[in-house]
Amino acid sequence: MVEVTAAKYVKNYRIFVVFNTGEEGEVDLEAALWGPVFEPLKNLDVFKRFEVSPLFHTIVWENEADFAPEFLRDKLLEQRKTAKVGSR
């Protein structure tokens, strides 16, 4: 079971996330901020105010928005792969 163990705001819509699997890195969530629950997070002041929930083991915001830890891990791996392809 994938869990977020730590997270830190980096810049813009980027969060550095640490998983219980040992994986870690920056995840850019800008493209994922759509729909009623995520719309308020487009305001960077709101976006920055997340925490790691000890109950859900992922990042959550005060409006109850959250991303599944599996989604965050998949995004991290996808973005790493895209960055490698782009740097060739």
Phi, psi and omega in degrees: 000124180280133178224147172274127180256339179200155178204146181217134177295137180252292178189161181047239180249032182256135178231134174274121186241139177244131181252158178291352178276353184096349178282149177202158178158177180277135176240127176266116185257006184306314182291343182269357184270073177223156182096160187305319184284332182265344181306316179298337182285351175292340172282115185301327178298324177284316182303319183294341186266062177252168173214164175270119181281125176289343179275314185262349177058042177205179178277139180223156177244166184295339178272012178076010173290144175202163174241137177301142179301327178296321178297314180298317179295316178299319178298316179301310181295320179297315182291325175296316181297316179297320180295320178295317180295319181291338182267002179283000000 
